[in-house]
Amino acid sequence: MSQWVQLPIVVKQDDNNTILAYCPIFKGCHTFSENKQDLSHNIEDVVGMYFDMYKSGDKDILDGDNVLYLNFDTNGKITSDFSQALAEDSLKVLS
């Protein structure tokens, strides 16, 4: 049975029409392409490489400093303790 995980992927297009994609939970996990089809393959390749590194014991690839996971109810209210998460020393608030 195959396992799966859902990852956030941020996709942006620059002024030269290059499509950029990155996964904010992995340090340096980014790629780019001139078209969406190639970008899809590139994302699979780079995320697969990060999974392989993680499985081989390289836990330093995680970029937990810049990712905050919160639980929301169906009304859009935060159900996790946001103030406690912000108070943690390891959390960096990006400006």
Buried (B, 14 or more C-beta within 10 A) or exposed (E): EEEEEEBEBEEEEEEEEEBBBBBBBBBEBBBBBEEEEEBEEBBEEBBEEBBEBBEEEEEEBEBEEEEBEEEEEEEEEEEEEEEEBEEEEEEEEEE
